[in-house]
């Protein structure tokens, strides 16, 4: 099944557009990966799936990877912790190379564990260390709710009033985007009171990529630690967490990393911190260094790696699903070829929207290649309809996007499994919805 054969054509698209998208799909060096994923179906037809920014599709190899663990459990029982390939005790560390390559880290700087907000709390326990006047946290106004809530709770347990201890960076009024200059100015202005800077790597609502390197350099000039929530960045854009000297980062694996609903998240802790085994942390026995872990002593001795922030025996079934997805990333050649296709798809998507819909749809996401990933955030500006109503019409046409209040439809063509034909179809269906005659 080829990418162009797997979905119906956009019948209302002009012939030259169809010829062009067929050629783009035929020339795509990653086209074979589409057949490695399972697509939701409606009325026995594949949905048009542009919502990998919320939940990535299931790779076909996931079931076999999970089944292998189930078989290991059936055949070995408790011995599976120490026998099998891999033994469960080895499973978390076996993912480090693959995960490190996704985020530009060294293997000993990453750990797959817990879920995103749990990991944020663990990182805040280590890196938010208020002292004297330095007791405030810088974050953005439209932070994802969990980020805001996690920071607020850490301020509260330390006896601080959140509203007084949060320095909020506002987006630009005209664009809704965060200005790196404004972030840096806020860091400099509040350098004497800031204990931490925590921001998204890619803003979930607008799809904007922040200049993580420049922000980190500005904060480190005043010895302020910096952390990033990479939920929408990991597996989406190239990252160089080690080289950018970022202190810590957390991300989930169920979006662009295709590891299943509620899958384990991951953390990056720069080696200069990970190697300091005396750093403050919330400890648990699985974070104890491995050679003496099962001596069951009450003292906590972490290894000089990110693995020292683990708490509990990890859920192996989730690790198996993550492993299955990371194998596809390796087979695809890593982030470089994926990013190349993603940028090409993004340019094509914008051009089709402009050509077919003009000013009836506003793309909120910035156009500069270094400021966006897969996602386009769309505001409907067509008289007589609302963004929410348009989103609902797309759903009725089996076009899967997502809606974010107050006024954005998020659509994310993912280079591992989406095609240029699908982008052209999406634009034509959106056009028909705005014209009052939606069709699948």
ChimeraX attribute file (.defattr): number of C-alpha atoms within 10 A of each C-alpha:
attribute: neighborCount
match mode: 1-to-1
recipient: residues
	/A:1	9
	/A:2	12
	/A:3	21
	/A:4	20
	/A:5	10
	/A:6	14
	/A:7	17
	/A:8	14
	/A:9	14
	/A:10	20
	/A:11	12
	/A:12	12
	/A:13	15
	/A:14	9
	/A:15	9
	/A:16	9
	/A:17	14
	/A:18	20
	/A:19	11
	/A:20	14
	/A:21	19
	/A:22	18
	/A:23	14
	/A:24	18
	/A:25	19
	/A:26	16
	/A:27	10
	/A:28	15
	/A:29	13
	/A:30	18
	/A:31	20
	/A:32	14
	/A:33	18
	/A:34	20
	/A:35	16
	/A:36	16
	/A:37	17
	/A:38	14
	/A:39	18
	/A:40	15
	/A:41	12
	/A:42	11
	/A:43	7
	/A:44	7
	/A:45	13
	/A:46	16
	/A:47	18
	/A:48	25
	/A:49	23
	/A:50	26
	/A:51	21
	/A:52	26
	/A:53	26
	/A:54	20
	/A:55	18
	/A:56	22
	/A:57	25
	/A:58	22
	/A:59	22
	/A:60	15
	/A:61	17
	/A:62	21
	/A:63	13
	/A:64	13
	/A:65	19
	/A:66	20
	/A:67	13
	/A:68	15
	/A:69	22
	/A:70	15
	/A:71	12
	/A:72	21
	/A:73	16
	/A:74	11
	/A:75	12
	/A:76	14
	/A:77	12
	/A:78	12
	/A:79	13
	/A:80	19
	/A:81	17
	/A:82	13
	/A:83	15
	/A:84	15
	/A:85	12
	/A:86	15
	/A:87	16
	/A:88	24
	/A:89	17
	/A:90	14
	/A:91	19
	/A:92	21
	/A:93	15
	/A:94	17
	/A:95	20
	/A:96	23
	/A:97	16
	/A:98	19
	/A:99	28
	/A:100	22
	/A:101	20
	/A:102	25
	/A:103	24
	/A:104	19
	/A:105	23
	/A:106	20
	/A:107	20
	/A:108	21
	/A:109	27
	/A:110	29
	/A:111	25
	/A:112	28
	/A:113	25
	/A:114	22
	/A:115	18
	/A:116	25
	/A:117	18
	/A:118	15
	/A:119	23
	/A:120	25
	/A:121	18
	/A:122	20
	/A:123	23
	/A:124	21
	/A:125	14
	/A:126	16
	/A:127	22
	/A:128	26
	/A:129	15
	/A:130	17
	/A:131	11
	/A:132	8
	/A:133	10
	/A:134	18
	/A:135	20
	/A:136	26
	/A:137	26
	/A:138	23
	/A:139	21
	/A:140	21
	/A:141	14
	/A:142	18
	/A:143	19
	/A:144	16
	/A:145	8
	/A:146	13
	/A:147	21
	/A:148	17
	/A:149	14
	/A:150	16
	/A:151	21
	/A:152	18
	/A:153	15
	/A:154	16
	/A:155	23
	/A:156	13
	/A:157	9
	/A:158	11
	/A:159	9
	/A:160	17
	/A:161	14
	/A:162	18
	/A:163	10
	/A:164	11
	/A:165	20
	/A:166	22
	/A:167	20
	/A:168	16
	/A:169	21
	/A:170	16
	/A:171	16
	/A:172	11
	/A:173	8
	/A:174	6
	/A:175	12
	/A:176	15
	/A:177	20
	/A:178	21
	/A:179	16
	/A:180	14
	/A:181	12
	/A:182	14
	/A:183	26
	/A:184	18
	/A:185	14
	/A:186	17
	/A:187	26
	/A:188	15
	/A:189	11
	/A:190	16
	/A:191	19
	/A:192	15
	/A:193	20
	/A:194	28
	/A:195	25
	/A:196	26
	/A:197	23
	/A:198	23
	/A:199	24
	/A:200	24
	/A:201	25
	/A:202	26
	/A:203	24
	/A:204	22
	/A:205	26
	/A:206	25
	/A:207	26
	/A:208	28
	/A:209	24
	/A:210	22
	/A:211	16
	/A:212	23
	/A:213	15
	/A:214	15
	/A:215	20
	/A:216	22
	/A:217	17
	/A:218	19
	/A:219	22
	/A:220	16
	/A:221	12
	/A:222	13
	/A:223	14
	/A:224	23
	/A:225	20
	/A:226	26
	/A:227	25
	/A:228	25
	/A:229	25
	/A:230	25
	/A:231	28
	/A:232	29
	/A:233	29
	/A:234	25
	/A:235	28
	/A:236	28
	/A:237	25
	/A:238	19
	/A:239	22
	/A:240	17
	/A:241	24
	/A:242	20
	/A:243	12
	/A:244	17
	/A:245	18
	/A:246	22
	/A:247	23
	/A:248	27
	/A:249	27
	/A:250	28
	/A:251	27
	/A:252	29
	/A:253	28
	/A:254	25
	/A:255	25
	/A:256	27
	/A:257	30
	/A:258	27
	/A:259	28
	/A:260	20
	/A:261	15
	/A:262	15
	/A:263	23
	/A:264	25
	/A:265	24
	/A:266	23
	/A:267	30
	/A:268	31
	/A:269	28
	/A:270	24
	/A:271	21
	/A:272	13
	/A:273	18
	/A:274	24
	/A:275	18
	/A:276	13
	/A:277	16
	/A:278	11
	/A:279	12
	/A:280	13
	/A:281	15
	/A:282	16
	/A:283	17
	/A:284	15
	/A:285	22
	/A:286	20
	/A:287	22
	/A:288	23
	/A:289	17
	/A:290	16
	/A:291	8
	/A:292	10
	/A:293	15
	/A:294	11
	/A:295	8
	/A:296	10
	/A:297	11
	/A:298	7
	/A:299	8
	/A:300	17
	/A:301	18
	/A:302	26
	/A:303	19
	/A:304	18
	/A:305	23
	/A:306	25
	/A:307	27
	/A:308	25
	/A:309	26
	/A:310	24
	/A:311	17
	/A:312	13
	/A:313	14
	/A:314	18
	/A:315	15
	/A:316	19
	/A:317	17
	/A:318	21
	/A:319	24
	/A:320	23
	/A:321	26
	/A:322	27
	/A:323	25
	/A:324	22
	/A:325	25
	/A:326	23
	/A:327	14
	/A:328	18
	/A:329	22
	/A:330	13
	/A:331	10
	/A:332	17
	/A:333	11
	/A:334	18
	/A:335	20
	/A:336	13
	/A:337	15
	/A:338	21
	/A:339	19
	/A:340	11
	/A:341	19
	/A:342	25
	/A:343	19
	/A:344	14
	/A:345	22
	/A:346	23
	/A:347	13
	/A:348	16
	/A:349	21
	/A:350	16
	/A:351	13
	/A:352	18
	/A:353	23
	/A:354	16
	/A:355	11
	/A:356	16
	/A:357	17
	/A:358	11
	/A:359	13
	/A:360	15
	/A:361	20
	/A:362	19
	/A:363	19
	/A:364	19
	/A:365	23
	/A:366	18
	/A:367	15
	/A:368	11
	/A:369	13
	/A:370	14
	/A:371	15
	/A:372	24
	/A:373	28
	/A:374	24
	/A:375	27
	/A:376	27
	/A:377	24
	/A:378	21
	/A:379	19
	/A:380	21
	/A:381	14
	/A:382	16
	/A:383	8
	/A:384	7
	/A:385	14
	/A:386	15
	/A:387	21
	/A:388	19
	/A:389	13
	/A:390	20
	/A:391	22
	/A:392	18
	/A:393	21
	/A:394	23
	/A:395	16
	/A:396	13
	/A:397	19
	/A:398	20
	/A:399	23
	/A:400	21
	/A:401	20
	/A:402	21
	/A:403	18
	/A:404	14
	/A:405	9
	/A:406	10
	/A:407	15
	/A:408	22
	/A:409	23
	/A:410	27
	/A:411	25
	/A:412	28
	/A:413	24
	/A:414	28
	/A:415	25
	/A:416	23
	/A:417	23
	/A:418	22
	/A:419	26
	/A:420	26
	/A:421	25
	/A:422	24
	/A:423	25
	/A:424	23
	/A:425	23
	/A:426	25
	/A:427	21
	/A:428	23
	/A:429	24
	/A:430	26
	/A:431	20
	/A:432	17
	/A:433	21
	/A:434	23
	/A:435	11
	/A:436	13
	/A:437	11
	/A:438	17
	/A:439	16
	/A:440	20
